[in-house]
């Protein structure tokens, strides 16, 4: 999604459990990096290798698409919830396609626990090493949760899990809302691209924002449908729910 404007909001996709205190990001995180329309490719394989020393982060990123790849040095900070990072220099690359210009990226990723795994997700922007601003996008990373010490081995304060309740819709019809992901955005205006990323089979969805339906019974296609959303600046934590009205000809899809 493309973000523009001023302000700071935490945008919630369904109901999110906030991070545990004392979390350490050291290790390897793997996933994808996406770009909005206008980028050379819509999605890349993306890896972060991080060393976390009391919230001060150093490490590397690697990005791949087909046979093309690049490796960057990064620094950042982590406050137990938000990982802010910035790539400082290109370390190595393999590039043969004229379509590619590697970007020095920066962004803010939200850390989330999810069962036996941990997620980091958020938005990025950057500048090309050749021609200026890059087409921005999103980052989705995952790793297996490190084994936690037994309670009698733990040091310091006990971690506390907090459930965000404001504007929460717990159930639509006879279906309960599942846990999702959180993104921090810097604007009160968003643009969503809504499409069927697998086989186009007449899936029908509705969208709810903070309990109000903002898109009714929309049939998905492979072509993105752009929906502009204006967030209420008086609400800090927003909840967006994707509701499947019809799973189409090939459920689930």
C-alpha positions, 0 to 999 in steps of 0.5 A: 500500500502507498502511504503519504501525508503526516501523522503517526498511526498504528494500523491493525489488521484484525486483532493483534497481540502486542510484543513481549517485553525483552524480546531479542531480534538476533538471528536470521529472518526470512521472507519477502519484500514487495514493491508497489506498481511501477517497480521492476518486480512485485516481489523479492525473496528477502533475508535479514541477519541481525545482532541485537545488543540491548536494542541496538541492531547491526547486521545485513540484508540480502535480496534475491530475484531469479539470478540477481542478488545483493547484500547490504549492511544495516543498522537499527534500533528495537524498542520491544515492539518496533524495529527501525532500520536503515541500510548504509551501504551495498556490500556485494551484488550480482546483476545482469538485468537492466531493469534492476537498480538496487535501493538503499532501504529504510523502514519500520517493522512491527514485531509479532509473536505467532505460535511457535514463530515470530513475525516482523512486518511493515513498510519500507522506502529507499533511494536507488544507488543510481537514479533517486527514489525507489518505488516503496513497498512492504516487508514480511519476515518470519523465524522460528521462536528461540527456545525460552528459558524455564520460569526459574531461569528467567531474569528481570521482570516477567513479560506481560502480554497485552491484548488490544481491545479498542474498536475490536470486532470479535465476531461477524455472523457466526464466525469469530475474528482470527488474529492477524498482523499489525503495521505502523503507518505515517499517514491518515490516508491509505490506499489498499490494492485488493486482488486474488493472488492465486487462481481467480475463481470468483472469491467475494469479500467485504472489508470492515474498518473499526467495525464499519463496512467500507467495501461490500461483497466485492468479487476478486480478480487478478487485477488489483482494485484500489481502495482509498481509506481515510483514517480517523485521526482521533483513533490511534489503533485501527482494525481492518477485517477482511471477511470472506462472503464466498470462497469461490469455486476452489475453496480455500483460495 
